[in-house]
Structure formats: C-alpha cells, structure tokens
Amino acid sequence: MSDDGEHELSRKRALLATLPFLFLGIADVVLLLEWGLDPLWGFMILPPILFVSVLAWLAFRGGFVRDRTGDPDGQ
C-alpha cells in the first residue's frame, strides 16, 4: 500500500504529463475558431479532446502506464 504523499505526487505527475496534450487540443479549437469556421465545429471536437485527456490522466495516475512498461520500481 502507498501513502497519501505518493498519491499526490502521482496526481501531479499525471497532470504534468497530460497538460501538453490538453493544451494542444484547446489550441486546435481556438485555431479553428480564429479561422472563421462555424463555432459548432469547435464544440464538436472539444468533448473528444477532453475525454482523451481525462483517460490519459487516469492512466498516468493509476499506474497503468508504469505497469505496462515493465518498470521494476512499479511494484
């Protein structure tokens, strides 16, 4: 079992790992809106971007990624 400090660290690391992808997705939506496309297109691609970002955060936080890479410290 792990203590709360380790959970906080893994949450922070998960957030730091997924932020670039979230920022790229949001930048894509902003770029589409700046090009003058219908705002509906921006809102159509925003939910999948958020969904995948949340899935990535959960994978990093829960250790799924560490368990699949064969990291010996992941025990």
C-alpha positions as a printed Julia matrix, in Angstrom:
75×3 Matrix{Float64}:
   0.0    0.0     0.0
   1.12   3.56   -0.61
   0.66   6.64    1.47
  -1.18   9.85    0.54
   2.04  11.66   -0.37
   2.7    9.19   -3.14
  -0.84   9.64   -4.47
  -0.4   13.4    -4.52
   2.88  13.0    -6.37
   1.37  10.66   -8.94
  -1.58  13.0    -9.46
   0.77  15.91  -10.0
   2.95  13.89  -12.38
  -0.15  12.73  -14.26
  -1.33  16.31  -14.62
   2.07  17.43  -15.86
   2.16  14.57  -18.37
  -1.28  15.28  -19.83
  -1.24  19.09  -19.86
   0.68  19.43  -23.16
  -1.86  17.27  -24.97
  -4.76  19.16  -23.44
  -3.2   22.49  -24.42
  -2.63  21.27  -27.98
  -6.27  20.21  -28.23
  -7.56  23.5   -26.9
  -5.18  25.4   -29.19
  -6.63  23.44  -32.1
 -10.15  24.51  -31.13
  -9.04  28.14  -30.81
  -7.3   27.95  -34.18
 -10.44  26.6   -35.82
 -12.49  29.4   -34.33
  -9.92  32.03  -35.38
 -10.05  30.77  -38.96
 -13.68  31.7   -39.0
 -15.19  28.24  -39.12
 -18.6   27.68  -37.64
 -18.23  27.57  -33.82
 -20.16  24.32  -33.82
 -17.08  22.58  -35.25
 -15.02  23.75  -32.3
 -17.54  22.43  -29.84
 -17.83  19.15  -31.74
 -14.14  18.33  -31.33
 -13.78  19.66  -27.77
 -15.53  16.73  -25.98
 -13.27  14.05  -27.52
 -10.2   16.12  -26.63
 -11.35  16.43  -23.03
 -12.34  12.76  -22.87
  -8.97  11.52  -24.11
  -7.16  13.92  -21.77
  -9.1   12.58  -18.8
  -8.38   8.98  -19.86
  -4.68   9.78  -20.15
  -4.7   11.4   -16.71
  -6.38   8.35  -15.21
  -3.87   6.04  -16.89
  -0.91   8.01  -15.59
  -2.37   8.47  -12.12
  -3.4    4.87  -11.68
  -0.05   3.49  -12.76
  -1.42   1.73  -15.83
   1.32   3.23  -17.97
   4.05   2.26  -15.49
   2.73  -1.29  -15.18
   2.77  -1.82  -18.96
   6.31  -0.55  -19.49
   7.89  -3.12  -17.22
   9.31  -0.58  -14.81
  10.86  -2.59  -11.94
  10.02   0.18   -9.46
   6.31  -0.1   -10.25
   5.7   -2.81   -7.65
